């Protein structure tokens, strides 16, 4: 399986390093990410100048091919797909901070996954809640691998991406369908009726098996409108 990894915090972010290294457990990984932070750029793309990219060994990915791009997260996904070959999965993140409610409209992390979804590639945008005292990217990456494995095994409905969040150990979140208040905007729960159904995920014990819709759990699907 081929996995394309991107983000909006930049190629030197600890979040994408943890995600890229963890994804090696699932297949062949390639990292294509902005050379500088591109938070809150939304789904913007570069159209008035050439994009430049460079292989980067100093980002700490070891033998994983890693390229820095002077463009947006969406640019990185397009460049990765067209220059490196079509992947089986696009993963974005791990974002430093949540992407909920109205944040989705300008999140570069979500935009990278949205670009992958628009190209017909299963895509996931991972974020880490920063309300805790410690940012545990290792645990967040472990969850990311489990979610990605589930997506590759079960698939996603057409036009649907996942936007899961990893909470700090001290905070156990359970989000049920329907609108809920968030720190910014409004979190809208939704039920996807297409087949196959979107995976249902919950964040309790990372060693327990993730739940599928037939078993109940946390819905994290975001329809592509």
C-alpha positions in Angstrom: 0.0 0.0 0.0 1.2 3.5 -0.9 0.6 6.3 1.5 1.0 10.0 0.9 1.6 12.2 4.0 1.1 15.9 4.2 0.1 18.7 6.6 -0.2 22.4 7.1 2.2 22.9 10.0 5.2 22.4 7.7 7.5 19.5 7.0 9.6 20.2 10.2 6.5 19.8 12.5 6.7 17.0 15.1 3.2 16.0 14.2 4.0 15.0 10.6 7.2 13.3 11.6 5.3 11.1 14.1 2.6 10.4 11.5 5.0 9.6 8.7 7.2 7.3 10.7 4.1 5.5 12.2 2.5 4.9 8.7 5.5 2.7 7.8 3.6 -0.1 9.6 1.0 0.0 6.8 3.1 0.3 3.6 5.3 2.5 1.5 5.3 6.1 2.7 6.1 9.3 0.9 6.0 12.8 2.6 5.2 15.9 0.6 4.6 18.9 2.9 4.9 22.7 2.9 8.4 24.1 3.6 6.9 26.6 6.1 3.8 26.7 8.2 0.6 27.0 6.1 -2.0 27.0 8.8 -5.4 28.6 8.0 -4.7 28.8 4.2 -7.8 26.7 3.5 -8.1 24.9 0.2 -6.0 27.4 -1.7 -3.8 26.4 -4.6 -0.9 28.1 -6.4 -1.8 29.2 -9.9 0.3 32.3 -10.7 3.8 31.0 -10.3 5.7 27.7 -10.6 5.8 25.4 -7.6 9.3 24.4 -6.3 10.0 21.3 -4.3 13.2 19.8 -2.9 14.0 16.5 -1.3 14.7 17.1 2.4 16.8 14.8 4.5 17.0 17.1 7.5 13.4 16.7 8.6 14.1 13.4 10.4 12.2 10.9 8.3 15.1 8.6 7.7 14.7 6.5 4.6 11.2 7.8 3.9 11.3 10.1 0.8 10.4 13.6 2.1 9.9 16.7 -0.1 9.4 20.3 1.0 7.2 22.4 -1.3 6.8 26.2 -1.4 3.1 25.9 -1.7 -0.1 25.1 0.2 -1.2 21.7 1.6 -3.5 21.2 -1.4 -0.6 21.9 -3.7 1.4 19.3 -1.9 -1.2 16.6 -2.4 -1.6 17.4 -6.1 2.2 17.5 -6.6 2.6 14.2 -4.7 0.0 12.4 -6.7 1.2 13.6 -10.1 4.9 13.3 -9.6 5.2 10.3 -7.3 2.2 8.2 -8.4 -1.3 7.8 -7.2 -1.3 6.6 -3.5 -3.8 4.3 -1.9 -4.3 6.6 1.0 -3.7 10.3 1.8 -3.2 11.2 5.5 -2.7 14.8 6.7 -1.4 16.0 10.1 -1.0 15.4 12.9 -2.2 19.0 13.3 -1.2 20.9 16.4 -4.7 21.8 17.6 -8.2 20.8 16.8 -10.1 21.4 13.5 -13.7 21.6 14.5 -16.8 23.6 13.4 -15.9 26.7 11.3 -12.2 25.8 11.6 -12.9 23.3 8.8 -13.4 26.1 6.3 -9.8 27.4 6.6 -7.9 24.4 7.9 -5.0 23.5 5.7 -4.8 20.1 7.3 -8.4 19.3 6.3 -7.8 20.9 2.9 -5.0 18.3 2.2 -7.4 15.5 2.9 -10.2 17.3 1.0 -7.9 17.5 -2.1 -7.2 13.8 -1.8 -10.9 13.0 -1.5 -11.6 15.2 -4.6 -9.1 13.0 -6.5 -11.0 9.8 -5.4 -8.4 8.8 -2.9 -9.4 7.7 0.7 -8.2 10.6 2.9 -7.9 11.3 6.6 -7.0 14.6 8.4 -5.6 13.9 11.9 -5.5 16.5 14.7 -4.3 16.6 18.3 -6.1 18.4 21.0 -3.6 20.8 22.7 -5.7 21.5 25.8 -3.6 19.0 27.8 -0.4 19.7 29.6 1.6 17.5 27.2 1.4 16.9 23.4 1.6 13.1 23.0 2.3 12.7 19.3 3.3 9.1 19.8 -0.1 8.1 21.1 -1.8 10.2 18.5 0.2 8.5 15.8 -0.6 5.1 17.2 -4.3 5.9 16.9 -3.7 7.2 13.4 -2.3 3.9 12.2 -5.3 2.0 13.7 -7.8 4.4 12.0 -5.9 4.2 8.7 -5.8 0.4 8.8 -9.5 0.3 9.4 -10.2 2.7 6.5 -8.1 0.6 4.1 -9.8 -2.5 5.2 -13.4 -1.2 5.0 -13.2 1.7 2.6 -15.0 5.1 2.7 -18.1 6.2 0.9 -17.5 8.3 -2.2 -16.9 12.0 -1.3 -16.3 11.3 2.4 -13.2 12.1 4.4 -12.4 11.5 8.1 -11.4 14.2 10.5 -10.6 12.4 13.8 -9.0 14.1 16.8 -6.8 12.6 19.5 -7.6 14.0 22.9 -5.1 14.2 25.8 -5.2 11.3 28.2 -6.9 13.4 30.9 -9.8 14.1 28.6 -12.2 11.3 27.5 -14.4 12.6 24.7 -17.6 11.0 23.5 -19.3 12.9 20.7 -22.8 11.8 19.8 -24.8 12.7 16.6 -26.3 16.2 16.5 -24.9 19.7 17.0 -22.6 20.3 19.9 -20.9 23.5 21.1 -17.1 23.7 20.5 -14.5 26.4 21.4 -15.1 27.8 17.9 -18.0 27.3 15.6 -20.4 24.4 15.9 -19.6 20.7 15.7 -22.3 19.0 13.5 -22.6 15.2 14.0 -23.8 13.4 10.8 -24.8 9.9 9.8 -23.6 8.6 6.4 -26.1 6.3 4.8 -24.1 5.3 1.8 -22.5 1.9 1.5 -19.9 1.0 2.7 -20.6 3.1 5.9 -17.9 5.3 7.3 -15.8 3.8 10.1 -17.0 4.7 13.6 -14.2 5.6 16.0 -13.9 6.2 19.7 -11.0 7.3 21.9 -10.7 5.3 25.1 -8.2 2.4 25.2 -5.9 2.4 22.1 -5.4 -1.4 22.6 -9.1 -2.1 22.1 -10.5 -2.8 18.6 -12.1 0.2 16.9 -15.8 0.0 16.4 -17.6 -0.2 13.1 -21.0 1.4 12.5 -22.8 -1.9 13.0 -21.3 -2.0 16.5 -21.8 1.6 17.5 -19.2 4.2 18.3 -18.1 7.7 17.4 -19.0 9.0 14.0 -16.1 11.0 12.4 -17.2 11.2 8.8 -17.2 14.6 7.0 -19.3 14.6 3.8 -17.7 16.4 0.8 -20.3 19.0 -0.2 
